[in-house]
Amino acid sequence: MGSQSLPEPVTAAGRDGLAALLARPERAVVALDFDGTLAAIVPDPERARAHPGAVQALARLAPRLGSAAVITGRPAGAAVRLGGFAGAPGLERLVVLGHYGAERWDAVTGTVRAPAPHPGVAAVRAELPGVLDDSGAWHGTWVEDKGRAVAVHTRRADDPERAFEALRAPLAGLAARHGLIVEPGRLVLELRPPGMDKGVALAAYVRESGAGSVLYAGDDLGDLAAFAAVEKLRAEGVPGTLVCSGSAEVTALAERADLVVDGPAGVVGLLSALADKLG
C-alpha cells in the first residue's frame, strides 16, 4: 500500500489538534462514529458493514495511540459484529461505546457492560405501531428495535423526507409520554432515554483516558454533541480535531468541522494517512 498524504484541517484549532496527536500519539484518543463514518449508510441497518479497509486502517493506527474508540447509537455488540472488530489483530485495546455510551464493549475482555433498560422503551415499543398507523406514515417506514432504544426509519418510504417530517411531532409526543427523547438522524427518528449522548460518552472517555489530545469523526446530527464536547475540551486546554464524514444528506457537521472527508472511504484514508505518518 502506498503512503497516503495527510489532509490538512482548515481551522487553526483543528491543525493544533492534529499536531498534538502527531507529536504525542501515545496520549491521543481517536474516537469514531460507526454508521456513515466507518460504514456506509444503507436502507437496512442490519446490512451495514464497516468499509472494507476500515478494520485494517484502524488496526494499523490503534497500537500507536493512547486509545481508540467507536461511539455509536447502536447496541455495542451489534457494532462489534457489523464492524468485524472482535479478535482483529491491532484492535486488542479497542473500546466500543454503544447506545450513546450506555453500553461498553472492551476488546480486552470481549464482554459488554450495561445497566438495566429504561422502562419507557418497552412502553414505546408497544404503542409505536398504533402511532405510526394513526399518522398515516406506516407504509414504507421500518422500525428498528435497538433494545435500549427504538428507531423509525423512513428511507424506504415513497417520499422519505415527507414521511420523516410527518412523524416528528407524533413521535415526539409518544417519547415525551414515556420519559424518552427523540434524536433525529439521516431519515431516522430514534426514541431513547435522555441523559446520554455521544458528547457525554466522549467527554467521560477522554477524562478516563487522561488524553492529551482527541480526534473525533462523525457524519450525522447525533454527532453534534460529540463535536460540542471536543470544543469544550479545547477550551479547557485539550487540543482536538473535528472530522466530518461528508454526505449530501447532512451539512450541519461539515459547517462545524475542522476537516471534511469524503464519507467512510475518506475516513479510512485519513486513518491510513495517520498510521503512515506515525510509522
DOMAR-565025 format. One line per field, with one value per residue: residue number from 1; residue in three letters; chain; z, y, x of N, C-alpha, C in turn. Coordinates in Angstrom, 1 decimal, m for minus. Each point is the difference from the previous one (the first is absolute). Layout:
% DOMAR-565025
guza [NUM;...]
tinu [Ala;...]
pase [A;...]
nz [Z;...]
ny [Y;...]
nx [X;...]
caz [Z;...]
cay [Y;...]
cax [X;...]
cz [Z;...]
cy [Y;...]
cx [X;...]
//
This chain:
% DOMAR-565025
guza [1;2;3;4;5;6;7;8;9;10;11;12;13;14;15;16;17;18;19;20;21;22;23;24;25;26;27;28;29;30;31;32;33;34;35;36;37;38;39;40;41;42;43;44;45;46;47;48;49;50;51;52;53;54;55;56;57;58;59;60;61;62;63;64;65;66;67;68;69;70;71;72;73;74;75;76;77;78;79;80;81;82;83;84;85;86;87;88;89;90;91;92;93;94;95;96;97;98;99;100;101;102;103;104;105;106;107;108;109;110;111;112;113;114;115;116;117;118;119;120;121;122;123;124;125;126;127;128;129;130;131;132;133;134;135;136;137;138;139;140;141;142;143;144;145;146;147;148;149;150;151;152;153;154;155;156;157;158;159;160;161;162;163;164;165;166;167;168;169;170;171;172;173;174;175;176;177;178;179;180;181;182;183;184;185;186;187;188;189;190;191;192;193;194;195;196;197;198;199;200;201;202;203;204;205;206;207;208;209;210;211;212;213;214;215;216;217;218;219;220;221;222;223;224;225;226;227;228;229;230;231;232;233;234;235;236;237;238;239;240;241;242;243;244;245;246;247;248;249;250;251;252;253;254;255;256;257;258;259;260;261;262;263;264;265;266;267;268;269;270;271;272;273;274;275;276;277;278;279]
tinu [Met;Gly;Ser;Gln;Ser;Leu;Pro;Glu;Pro;Val;Thr;Ala;Ala;Gly;Arg;Asp;Gly;Leu;Ala;Ala;Leu;Leu;Ala;Arg;Pro;Glu;Arg;Ala;Val;Val;Ala;Leu;Asp;Phe;Asp;Gly;Thr;Leu;Ala;Ala;Ile;Val;Pro;Asp;Pro;Glu;Arg;Ala;Arg;Ala;His;Pro;Gly;Ala;Val;Gln;Ala;Leu;Ala;Arg;Leu;Ala;Pro;Arg;Leu;Gly;Ser;Ala;Ala;Val;Ile;Thr;Gly;Arg;Pro;Ala;Gly;Ala;Ala;Val;Arg;Leu;Gly;Gly;Phe;Ala;Gly;Ala;Pro;Gly;Leu;Glu;Arg;Leu;Val;Val;Leu;Gly;His;Tyr;Gly;Ala;Glu;Arg;Trp;Asp;Ala;Val;Thr;Gly;Thr;Val;Arg;Ala;Pro;Ala;Pro;His;Pro;Gly;Val;Ala;Ala;Val;Arg;Ala;Glu;Leu;Pro;Gly;Val;Leu;Asp;Asp;Ser;Gly;Ala;Trp;His;Gly;Thr;Trp;Val;Glu;Asp;Lys;Gly;Arg;Ala;Val;Ala;Val;His;Thr;Arg;Arg;Ala;Asp;Asp;Pro;Glu;Arg;Ala;Phe;Glu;Ala;Leu;Arg;Ala;Pro;Leu;Ala;Gly;Leu;Ala;Ala;Arg;His;Gly;Leu;Ile;Val;Glu;Pro;Gly;Arg;Leu;Val;Leu;Glu;Leu;Arg;Pro;Pro;Gly;Met;Asp;Lys;Gly;Val;Ala;Leu;Ala;Ala;Tyr;Val;Arg;Glu;Ser;Gly;Ala;Gly;Ser;Val;Leu;Tyr;Ala;Gly;Asp;Asp;Leu;Gly;Asp;Leu;Ala;Ala;Phe;Ala;Ala;Val;Glu;Lys;Leu;Arg;Ala;Glu;Gly;Val;Pro;Gly;Thr;Leu;Val;Cys;Ser;Gly;Ser;Ala;Glu;Val;Thr;Ala;Leu;Ala;Glu;Arg;Ala;Asp;Leu;Val;Val;Asp;Gly;Pro;Ala;Gly;Val;Val;Gly;Leu;Leu;Ser;Ala;Leu;Ala;Asp;Lys;Leu;Gly]
pase [A;A;A;A;A;A;A;A;A;A;A;A;A;A;A;A;A;A;A;A;A;A;A;A;A;A;A;A;A;A;A;A;A;A;A;A;A;A;A;A;A;A;A;A;A;A;A;A;A;A;A;A;A;A;A;A;A;A;A;A;A;A;A;A;A;A;A;A;A;A;A;A;A;A;A;A;A;A;A;A;A;A;A;A;A;A;A;A;A;A;A;A;A;A;A;A;A;A;A;A;A;A;A;A;A;A;A;A;A;A;A;A;A;A;A;A;A;A;A;A;A;A;A;A;A;A;A;A;A;A;A;A;A;A;A;A;A;A;A;A;A;A;A;A;A;A;A;A;A;A;A;A;A;A;A;A;A;A;A;A;A;A;A;A;A;A;A;A;A;A;A;A;A;A;A;A;A;A;A;A;A;A;A;A;A;A;A;A;A;A;A;A;A;A;A;A;A;A;A;A;A;A;A;A;A;A;A;A;A;A;A;A;A;A;A;A;A;A;A;A;A;A;A;A;A;A;A;A;A;A;A;A;A;A;A;A;A;A;A;A;A;A;A;A;A;A;A;A;A;A;A;A;A;A;A;A;A;A;A;A;A;A;A;A;A;A;A;A;A;A;A;A;A;A;A;A;A;A;A]
nz [0.0;m0.9;0.3;0.9;m0.7;1.1;0.0;m0.3;1.3;m0.2;1.3;0.7;0.6;m1.2;m0.5;1.1;m0.1;m1.4;0.2;0.9;m0.8;m1.0;0.9;0.6;m1.0;0.8;m0.2;m1.2;m0.1;m0.8;m0.2;m0.3;m0.6;0.0;0.1;m1.3;0.9;0.7;m0.1;m1.2;m0.2;0.5;m0.9;0.1;1.2;0.0;m1.1;1.0;m0.6;0.8;m0.4;m1.2;0.0;0.6;0.2;m1.3;m0.4;0.6;m0.4;m1.1;0.2;0.4;m0.3;m0.8;0.3;0.7;m0.9;m0.4;m0.4;0.0;m0.3;0.4;m0.7;m0.7;0.2;1.0;0.4;m0.4;0.5;1.0;m0.1;m0.2;1.0;0.5;1.2;0.4;0.8;m0.4;m0.6;1.1;0.1;0.6;m0.2;m1.2;0.1;0.2;m0.1;0.4;m0.7;m0.8;0.2;m0.2;m1.1;0.5;m1.1;0.7;m0.9;1.1;0.3;m1.1;1.0;0.1;0.5;0.8;0.3;0.9;m1.0;m0.6;1.0;m0.3;m0.2;1.0;0.7;m0.4;0.2;1.1;0.2;m0.4;m0.1;1.1;0.5;m0.5;0.4;1.1;m0.1;m0.5;0.8;0.2;m1.2;m0.1;1.2;0.7;0.9;0.5;0.6;0.7;0.6;0.0;m1.3;m0.6;m1.3;m0.5;m1.0;m0.7;0.0;0.4;0.6;m0.6;1.1;0.1;m0.6;m0.8;m0.1;m0.1;m0.7;m0.7;0.2;m0.2;m0.2;m0.7;m0.5;m0.1;m0.3;m0.8;m0.5;m0.1;m0.5;m0.5;0.1;m1.3;m0.8;m1.0;m0.6;m0.8;m1.1;m0.7;m0.2;1.2;0.7;0.9;0.6;0.9;1.1;0.8;0.0;m1.1;m0.4;m1.2;0.3;0.8;m1.0;m1.0;0.6;0.4;m1.2;m0.5;1.0;m0.2;m1.3;0.6;m1.0;m0.8;m0.9;m0.8;m0.8;m0.4;m0.5;m0.6;m0.2;1.2;0.2;0.2;m1.0;m0.1;0.9;m0.7;m1.1;0.6;0.2;m1.3;m0.4;0.9;m0.4;m1.2;0.4;0.4;m1.2;m0.4;m0.8;m1.0;m0.7;m0.7;m0.3;m1.1;0.1;m1.0;0.0;m1.1;0.9;0.6;0.2;1.1;m0.2;m1.3;0.4;0.9;m1.1;0.5;m0.3;m1.3;0.2;m1.0;1.0;0.2;m1.3;0.1;0.9;m0.8;m1.0;0.8;0.4;m1.2;m0.4;1.1;m0.4;m1.2;0.5;0.7;m1.2]
ny [m1.2;1.0;0.9;0.2;1.0;0.7;0.0;1.3;0.1;0.6;m0.5;1.1;0.0;m0.3;1.0;0.7;m0.5;0.1;1.2;0.2;m0.5;0.6;1.1;m0.3;m0.8;m0.3;1.3;m0.5;0.5;m1.1;0.8;m1.0;0.7;m0.7;0.1;m0.1;m0.6;m1.1;0.1;m0.4;1.1;m1.0;m0.4;m1.1;0.5;m1.1;0.6;1.0;0.3;m0.2;1.1;m0.6;1.3;0.1;m1.3;m0.2;1.1;m0.3;m1.2;0.7;0.8;m0.9;m0.9;1.0;m0.2;1.1;0.3;m1.0;0.8;m0.8;1.2;m0.8;0.3;m0.8;m1.1;m0.1;m1.0;0.7;1.1;m0.8;m0.6;1.1;0.5;m1.2;0.6;m1.0;m0.1;1.3;m0.5;0.6;m0.6;m0.5;1.3;m0.3;1.1;m0.7;1.3;m0.9;0.2;0.8;m1.1;m0.4;m0.5;m0.9;m0.1;m0.8;0.2;0.7;0.2;0.7;0.8;0.0;1.2;m0.1;1.1;0.0;m0.5;1.2;0.1;1.3;m0.7;m0.8;1.0;0.7;m1.1;m0.1;1.3;m0.3;m1.3;0.2;0.5;m1.0;m0.9;0.6;0.0;m1.2;m0.2;m0.9;0.3;m1.0;0.2;0.0;m0.9;0.6;m1.2;1.0;m0.5;0.9;m0.1;0.9;m0.4;1.1;m0.9;1.1;m0.5;m0.9;1.1;0.1;0.8;m0.4;1.2;m0.2;m1.3;0.4;1.0;m0.9;m0.8;1.1;0.7;m1.0;m0.2;1.3;0.0;m1.0;0.5;1.2;m0.8;m0.5;1.3;m0.1;0.0;0.8;m0.8;1.1;m0.7;m0.7;0.7;0.3;m0.4;0.2;m0.9;0.8;m0.6;1.0;0.9;m0.7;0.5;0.2;1.2;m0.4;m0.9;0.9;1.0;m0.9;m0.5;1.2;0.3;m1.2;0.4;1.2;0.1;0.1;m0.8;0.5;m1.0;0.7;m1.1;0.8;m0.3;m0.2;0.4;m1.3;0.4;0.9;m0.8;m0.9;0.7;0.2;m1.3;m0.2;0.8;m0.6;m1.1;0.5;0.5;m1.2;0.2;m0.8;0.0;0.4;m1.0;0.8;m1.3;0.5;m1.1;0.7;0.6;m0.2;m1.0;0.1;1.3;m0.2;m1.2;0.0;0.7;m1.0;m0.8;m0.5;m1.1;0.1;m1.3;m0.8;0.0;m1.2;0.1;1.2;m0.6;m1.1;0.8;0.7;m1.1;m0.4;1.2;0.0;m1.3;0.4;1.0;m0.8;m0.5]
nx [0.8;m0.3;0.9;m0.9;m0.3;0.5;m1.4;0.0;m0.3;m1.2;0.0;0.3;m1.2;m0.5;0.8;m0.4;m1.3;0.2;0.5;m0.9;m0.9;0.6;0.0;m1.2;0.1;0.9;m0.3;m0.2;m1.2;m0.3;m1.1;m0.7;m0.9;m1.1;m1.3;0.4;0.8;m0.2;m1.3;m0.2;m0.7;m0.8;m0.9;0.7;m0.2;m0.8;m0.1;0.1;1.1;1.1;0.5;0.2;0.4;m1.1;m0.2;0.4;m0.7;m1.1;0.2;0.4;m1.0;m0.9;0.9;m0.1;m1.2;m0.4;m0.9;m0.7;m1.1;m1.0;m0.6;m1.0;m1.1;0.7;m0.6;0.7;m0.7;m1.0;0.5;0.3;m1.2;m0.6;0.8;m0.2;m0.3;m0.9;1.0;m0.2;1.1;0.5;m1.2;1.1;0.1;m0.6;m0.6;m1.1;m0.4;m0.9;m1.1;0.8;0.7;m1.2;0.5;0.8;0.6;0.8;0.9;0.5;m1.3;m0.3;m0.3;m1.4;0.2;m1.1;m0.6;m1.0;m0.9;m0.2;m0.9;0.3;1.2;m0.3;m0.4;1.0;0.7;m0.8;0.2;1.2;m0.4;m0.7;1.1;0.8;m0.9;m0.2;1.3;m0.4;1.0;m0.9;m0.6;0.9;m0.6;1.1;m0.4;1.0;m0.1;0.5;m1.1;0.9;m0.4;m0.8;0.3;m0.5;0.2;0.2;1.2;m0.8;m0.5;m1.2;m0.3;1.2;0.3;m1.1;0.2;1.2;m0.3;m0.8;1.0;0.6;m1.1;m0.6;1.2;0.0;m1.3;0.2;1.1;m0.6;m1.1;1.1;0.3;m0.3;1.0;m0.2;0.8;m0.1;m0.1;0.7;m1.2;0.3;m1.0;0.9;m0.8;0.6;0.6;m0.4;0.9;m0.1;1.1;0.4;m0.5;m1.0;m0.2;0.2;m0.6;m0.9;0.0;0.0;m0.9;m0.8;0.2;m0.3;m0.8;1.1;m0.7;m0.9;m0.3;m1.1;m0.5;m0.9;m1.3;m0.6;m1.3;m0.1;0.9;m1.0;m0.6;0.5;m0.4;m1.1;0.1;0.4;m1.0;m0.8;0.5;m0.2;m1.2;0.1;0.5;m1.0;1.1;m0.7;m0.3;m0.8;m0.4;m0.4;m0.7;0.3;m1.3;m0.8;m0.3;1.2;m0.3;m0.8;0.4;m0.1;m1.0;m0.1;0.3;1.1;m0.5;m0.3;m0.4;0.3;m0.9;m0.4;0.0;m0.5;m0.9;m0.2;m0.1;m0.8;m0.7;0.0;m0.3;m0.8;m0.4;0.0;m0.6;m0.7;0.1]
caz [0.0;m0.1;1.1;m0.2;0.5;1.1;m0.3;1.0;0.5;m0.5;1.1;0.9;1.1;m0.6;m0.3;1.3;0.4;m0.7;0.3;1.4;m0.2;m0.7;0.9;1.1;m0.3;1.2;0.9;m0.9;m0.2;m1.2;0.2;m1.3;m0.2;m0.9;m1.3;m0.8;0.3;m0.4;m0.8;m0.8;0.4;m0.9;0.4;1.1;0.9;0.2;m1.1;0.0;0.3;0.0;m1.3;m0.1;0.5;1.3;1.0;m0.2;0.3;1.5;0.6;m0.2;0.8;1.4;0.9;0.1;0.8;1.4;0.1;m1.2;0.5;m0.9;0.8;m0.9;0.5;m0.1;1.1;m0.1;m0.6;m1.4;m0.6;0.0;m1.0;m1.4;m0.3;m0.1;0.9;0.9;m0.4;m1.1;0.4;0.0;0.7;1.3;1.1;m0.4;0.8;m0.8;0.8;m0.7;0.6;0.5;1.2;1.1;0.0;m0.3;m0.4;0.0;m0.7;1.0;0.6;m1.0;0.6;0.0;1.3;m0.3;1.0;m0.4;m0.9;0.5;m0.2;m1.0;m1.3;m0.3;m0.3;m1.3;m0.9;m0.1;m0.6;m1.2;m1.2;m0.1;m0.3;m1.4;m0.7;0.2;m0.7;m1.4;m0.5;0.3;m1.2;m0.4;1.2;0.5;1.4;0.5;1.4;0.4;1.3;0.9;m0.8;m1.2;m1.0;m1.1;m1.3;m1.1;m1.3;m0.9;m0.3;m1.4;0.1;1.3;0.7;0.4;1.1;1.1;0.6;0.6;1.3;1.0;1.1;0.8;0.7;1.1;1.0;0.5;0.9;1.2;0.9;0.7;0.6;m1.0;m0.9;m1.4;m0.6;m1.4;m0.8;m1.5;m0.3;1.1;1.3;1.1;1.3;0.9;1.3;0.1;0.9;m0.6;m1.4;m0.4;0.6;1.4;m0.1;m0.4;1.1;1.1;m0.5;m0.1;1.3;0.5;m0.7;0.3;m1.3;m0.3;m1.2;m0.5;m1.3;m0.1;m1.3;m0.1;m1.2;0.1;1.0;1.3;0.3;0.4;1.4;0.1;m0.4;1.1;1.1;m0.4;0.1;1.4;0.4;m0.6;0.9;1.3;m0.3;m0.6;m1.4;m0.6;m1.5;m0.4;m1.4;m0.6;m1.1;m0.8;m0.9;m0.4;0.8;1.2;m0.2;1.2;0.6;m0.9;0.3;1.3;0.0;m0.4;m1.1;m0.6;m0.9;m0.8;0.4;0.6;m0.7;0.5;1.3;m0.1;m0.6;1.1;1.0;m0.7;m0.1;1.3;0.3;m0.8;0.6;1.3;m0.3]
cay [1.2;1.2;0.9;1.0;1.4;0.4;1.3;1.0;0.7;1.3;1.0;0.0;m0.9;m1.3;m0.3;m0.2;m1.3;m1.0;0.1;m0.6;m1.5;m0.5;0.2;m0.9;m1.0;m0.9;0.7;0.4;m0.8;0.1;m0.6;0.0;m0.5;m1.2;0.1;1.3;0.4;m1.2;m0.8;0.8;m0.1;m0.9;0.0;m1.0;0.1;m1.3;m0.3;0.9;m0.6;0.9;0.2;m1.1;0.3;0.6;m0.7;0.0;1.3;0.2;m0.9;0.5;1.3;m0.1;m0.4;1.2;1.0;m0.3;m0.7;0.1;m0.4;0.2;0.4;m0.2;m0.2;m1.5;m0.8;m0.2;m1.3;0.1;0.7;m0.9;m1.0;0.6;0.5;m1.0;0.5;m1.0;m0.9;0.5;0.3;1.4;0.6;m0.7;1.0;0.8;0.1;0.5;0.5;m0.1;0.7;1.3;m0.1;m0.8;m1.3;0.0;m1.3;0.1;m1.1;m0.7;m1.0;m0.5;0.0;1.3;0.4;0.8;0.1;m0.5;0.9;0.9;m0.6;0.7;m0.6;m1.1;0.6;0.6;m1.1;m0.5;1.0;0.6;m0.3;0.8;1.4;0.0;m0.2;1.2;1.1;m0.3;m0.2;m1.4;m0.7;0.4;0.2;m1.2;0.2;m0.8;m0.2;0.0;m0.4;1.2;1.1;m0.5;0.9;m0.1;0.4;0.4;0.0;m0.9;0.6;0.6;1.3;m0.2;1.2;0.4;m0.9;0.4;1.3;m0.3;m0.7;0.8;0.4;m1.1;m0.8;0.9;m0.1;m1.4;0.0;0.8;m0.6;m1.1;0.4;m0.1;1.1;m0.4;0.4;m0.1;m0.3;m0.1;m0.7;m0.8;0.6;m0.9;0.3;m0.6;0.7;1.2;0.0;m0.6;0.3;m0.3;0.9;m0.5;m1.2;0.4;0.8;m0.9;m0.9;0.8;0.2;m1.3;m0.4;1.0;0.4;1.3;0.5;m0.8;0.1;m0.7;0.0;m0.4;0.4;0.3;1.0;m0.6;0.2;1.4;0.0;m0.3;1.1;1.0;m0.5;0.3;1.5;0.3;m0.5;1.0;1.2;m0.4;m0.2;m1.3;0.2;m1.0;0.1;m0.4;m0.5;m0.4;m1.0;0.8;m0.5;1.0;0.0;0.8;1.0;0.6;m0.4;0.6;1.5;0.1;m0.9;0.5;m0.8;m0.8;m1.0;m0.5;m1.2;m1.0;m0.2;1.1;m0.2;m1.0;0.7;0.8;m0.9;m0.6;1.1;0.2;m1.1;0.2;1.2;m0.5;m1.1]
cax [m0.8;0.8;m0.2;m1.1;0.3;m0.9;m0.7;0.2;m1.2;m0.2;0.0;1.2;m0.3;0.1;1.4;0.7;m0.4;0.7;1.4;0.2;m0.2;1.2;1.2;m0.1;m1.1;m0.2;m1.0;m1.1;m1.2;m0.7;m1.4;m0.7;m1.4;0.0;m0.8;0.3;1.3;0.8;m0.8;m0.9;m1.5;m0.7;m1.4;m0.2;1.2;0.6;0.9;1.2;1.3;1.1;0.6;1.0;1.3;m0.1;0.7;1.5;0.6;m0.1;0.9;1.3;0.1;m0.4;1.1;0.9;m0.8;m0.3;m1.3;m0.9;m1.3;m1.2;m1.2;m1.1;m1.3;m0.4;0.5;1.5;0.2;m0.3;1.1;1.2;m0.3;m0.1;1.3;1.0;1.1;0.4;1.1;0.8;1.3;0.2;m1.1;m0.2;m0.4;m1.1;m1.2;m1.2;m1.0;m1.3;m1.2;0.5;0.8;m0.7;0.6;1.4;0.7;1.4;0.6;0.8;m0.8;m1.0;m1.3;m0.7;m0.6;m1.2;m1.0;m1.3;m0.6;m1.0;m1.4;m0.8;0.2;m1.0;m1.3;0.1;0.0;m1.3;m0.9;0.5;m0.8;m1.3;0.4;0.3;m1.3;m0.8;0.7;m0.1;1.4;0.4;0.6;1.3;0.9;0.5;0.3;1.2;0.0;1.3;0.1;0.0;m0.6;m0.8;0.2;m0.9;0.7;m0.9;0.7;m0.6;m1.3;m0.1;0.6;0.7;0.0;m1.3;m0.3;0.9;m0.6;m1.3;0.2;0.7;m0.9;m0.6;1.0;0.5;m1.1;0.1;1.2;m0.1;m0.9;0.7;1.3;1.1;0.2;0.2;1.3;m0.1;1.3;m0.1;m1.2;m0.4;m0.3;0.3;m0.6;0.9;0.0;0.8;1.1;1.2;0.2;1.3;0.9;0.2;0.8;1.4;0.7;0.3;1.1;1.2;0.5;0.5;1.2;1.0;0.5;0.6;m0.7;m1.1;m0.6;m1.3;m0.6;m1.5;m0.6;m1.5;m0.4;0.4;1.4;0.2;0.3;1.5;0.8;m0.1;0.9;1.4;0.2;0.1;1.3;1.0;m0.1;0.6;1.4;0.3;m0.2;m0.9;m0.3;m1.4;0.0;m1.4;m0.1;m0.9;m1.0;m0.9;m1.2;0.2;1.1;0.2;1.3;1.0;0.2;0.8;1.1;1.4;0.4;m1.1;0.5;m1.1;m0.7;0.8;1.3;0.9;0.4;1.1;1.2;0.6;0.6;1.2;1.0;0.5;0.8;1.2;0.8;0.5;1.0]
cz [0.0;1.2;m0.4;0.5;1.0;m0.4;1.1;0.4;m0.5;1.1;0.8;1.1;m0.4;m0.3;1.3;0.5;m0.6;0.3;1.4;m0.1;m0.6;0.9;1.1;m0.2;1.2;1.0;m0.7;0.1;m1.4;0.2;m1.3;0.1;m0.9;m1.3;m0.6;0.2;m0.3;m0.9;m0.9;0.5;m1.1;0.4;1.2;0.9;0.3;m1.1;m0.1;0.4;m0.1;m1.4;m0.1;0.6;1.4;1.1;m0.1;0.3;1.5;0.7;m0.1;0.9;1.5;0.9;0.2;0.9;1.5;0.0;m1.3;0.4;m1.2;0.9;m1.0;0.7;0.0;1.4;m0.2;m0.8;m1.5;m0.8;m0.1;m1.1;m1.4;m0.4;m0.2;0.9;0.9;m0.5;m1.1;0.6;m0.1;0.8;1.4;1.1;m0.4;1.0;m0.9;1.1;m0.8;0.7;0.6;1.3;1.2;0.0;m0.4;m0.3;0.0;m0.7;0.9;0.6;m0.9;0.6;0.0;1.4;m0.3;1.2;m0.5;m0.9;0.6;m0.3;m1.1;m1.4;m0.3;m0.2;m1.4;m1.1;m0.2;m0.7;m1.4;m1.3;m0.1;m0.4;m1.5;m0.9;0.0;m0.9;m1.5;m0.6;0.2;m1.3;m0.3;1.1;0.5;1.5;0.4;1.5;0.5;1.5;1.0;m0.6;m1.1;m1.0;m1.2;m1.2;m1.1;m1.4;m1.1;m0.5;m1.4;0.0;1.4;0.8;0.6;1.2;1.2;0.7;0.6;1.3;1.1;1.2;0.7;0.7;1.2;1.1;0.7;1.0;1.3;1.0;0.9;0.4;m0.9;m0.8;m1.5;m0.5;m1.5;m0.6;m1.5;m0.3;1.1;1.3;1.1;1.3;1.1;1.3;m0.1;0.8;m0.6;m1.5;m0.3;0.7;1.4;0.0;m0.3;1.1;1.1;m0.4;0.0;1.4;0.6;m0.6;0.4;m1.3;m0.1;m1.2;m0.4;m1.4;m0.1;m1.5;0.0;m1.3;0.2;1.1;1.4;0.4;0.4;1.4;0.2;m0.5;1.1;1.2;m0.3;0.1;1.5;0.5;m0.5;0.9;1.3;m0.2;m0.6;m1.5;m0.7;m1.5;m0.2;m1.4;m0.4;m1.1;m0.9;m0.8;m0.4;0.9;1.2;m0.2;1.3;0.6;m0.8;0.3;1.3;0.0;m0.3;m1.3;m0.5;m1.0;m0.8;0.5;0.7;m0.7;0.4;1.4;0.1;m0.5;1.1;1.0;m0.6;0.0;1.4;0.4;m0.8;0.6;1.3;m0.2;0.7]
cy [1.2;0.9;1.1;1.4;0.3;1.3;1.0;0.6;1.4;1.1;m0.2;m1.0;m1.5;m0.4;m0.2;m1.3;m1.1;0.0;m0.7;m1.5;m0.5;0.1;m1.0;m1.1;m0.9;0.7;0.4;m1.0;0.3;m0.7;0.2;m0.5;m1.3;0.2;1.4;0.5;m1.2;m0.9;0.9;m0.2;m0.8;0.0;m0.9;0.1;m1.3;m0.4;0.9;m0.8;1.1;0.1;m1.1;0.3;0.5;m0.7;0.0;1.4;0.3;m0.9;0.4;1.2;m0.2;m0.3;1.2;1.1;m0.4;m0.9;0.2;m0.5;0.2;0.4;0.1;m0.1;m1.4;m0.7;m0.3;m1.3;0.0;0.7;m0.9;m1.0;0.5;0.6;m1.0;0.3;m1.1;m0.8;0.5;0.4;1.6;0.7;m0.6;0.9;0.8;0.0;0.5;0.4;0.0;0.7;1.3;m0.1;m0.8;m1.4;0.2;m1.4;0.3;m1.2;m0.9;m1.2;m0.7;0.0;1.4;0.2;1.0;0.1;m0.6;1.0;0.9;m0.6;0.6;m0.6;m1.1;0.6;0.6;m1.1;m0.5;0.9;0.5;m0.4;0.8;1.5;0.2;m0.1;1.3;1.2;m0.1;m0.2;m1.4;m0.6;0.6;0.3;m1.3;0.3;m0.9;0.0;m0.1;m0.5;1.1;1.2;m0.7;1.1;m0.2;0.6;0.3;m0.2;m0.9;0.5;0.6;1.4;0.1;1.3;0.4;m0.9;0.3;1.2;m0.3;m0.7;0.7;0.2;m1.2;m0.8;0.8;m0.2;m1.4;m0.1;0.7;m0.6;m1.1;0.4;m0.2;1.3;m0.5;0.6;m0.1;m0.4;0.0;m0.9;m1.1;0.8;m1.0;0.4;m0.7;0.8;1.3;m0.2;m0.6;0.5;m0.2;1.0;m0.4;m1.2;0.3;0.7;m1.0;m0.9;0.8;0.2;m1.2;m0.3;0.9;0.5;1.4;0.7;m1.0;0.3;m0.7;0.1;m0.5;0.5;0.6;0.9;m0.5;0.2;1.4;0.1;m0.4;1.1;1.1;m0.4;0.3;1.5;0.4;m0.5;0.9;1.2;m0.3;m0.4;m1.4;0.2;m1.1;0.3;m0.6;m0.4;m0.3;m1.0;0.6;m0.8;1.1;0.1;0.9;1.0;0.7;m0.3;0.6;1.4;0.2;m0.7;0.8;m0.7;m0.8;m1.0;m0.6;m1.3;m1.0;m0.3;1.1;m0.1;m1.1;0.6;0.8;m0.8;m0.6;1.1;0.2;m1.1;0.1;1.1;m0.5;m1.1;m1.3]
cx [0.9;m0.3;m1.1;0.4;m1.1;m0.7;0.2;m1.3;0.0;0.0;1.3;m0.1;0.2;1.4;0.8;m0.3;0.7;1.5;0.3;m0.1;1.3;1.2;0.0;m1.1;m0.3;m0.9;m1.2;m1.2;m0.5;m1.3;m0.8;m1.4;0.1;m0.8;0.2;1.4;1.0;m0.8;m1.0;m1.5;m0.7;m1.5;m0.4;1.2;0.7;1.0;1.2;1.2;1.0;0.6;1.1;1.4;0.0;0.7;1.5;0.6;0.0;1.0;1.4;0.2;m0.1;1.2;1.0;m0.7;m0.1;m1.3;m0.8;m1.4;m1.0;m1.2;m1.2;m1.3;m0.5;0.4;1.5;0.3;m0.3;1.1;1.2;m0.2;0.0;1.3;1.1;1.2;0.6;1.2;0.9;1.4;0.3;m1.1;m0.2;m0.4;m1.2;m1.2;m1.2;m1.1;m1.3;m1.1;0.5;0.7;m0.7;0.6;1.5;0.6;1.5;0.6;0.9;m0.7;m1.0;m1.4;m0.6;m0.5;m1.1;m0.9;m1.4;m0.6;m1.0;m1.4;m0.8;0.2;m1.0;m1.3;m0.1;m0.1;m1.4;m1.0;0.3;m0.8;m1.2;0.3;0.3;m1.2;m0.8;0.6;m0.1;1.4;0.5;0.6;1.4;1.0;0.5;0.5;1.2;0.0;1.5;0.2;m0.2;m0.6;m0.8;0.2;m1.0;0.7;m1.0;0.7;m0.7;m1.4;0.0;0.6;0.7;0.0;m1.3;m0.4;0.8;m0.7;m1.4;0.1;0.6;m0.9;m0.6;1.0;0.6;m1.0;0.1;1.2;m0.2;m0.9;0.7;1.4;1.2;0.2;0.1;1.3;m0.2;1.4;m0.3;m1.2;m0.3;m0.3;0.1;m0.6;0.9;0.0;0.9;1.3;1.3;0.0;1.5;1.0;0.3;0.9;1.4;0.7;0.4;1.2;1.3;0.6;0.6;1.4;1.2;0.7;0.5;m0.5;m1.1;m0.3;m1.3;m0.5;m1.4;m0.6;m1.4;m0.2;0.3;1.4;0.3;0.3;1.5;0.8;0.0;0.9;1.4;0.3;0.2;1.4;1.1;0.1;0.7;1.5;0.4;m0.2;m0.9;m0.3;m1.4;0.0;m1.4;0.2;m1.1;m1.0;m0.9;m1.2;0.1;1.1;0.4;1.4;1.1;0.3;0.8;1.3;1.3;0.4;m1.2;0.7;m1.2;m0.5;0.9;1.3;1.0;0.5;1.1;1.3;0.7;0.7;1.3;1.1;0.6;1.0;1.3;0.9;0.7;1.0;m0.4]
//
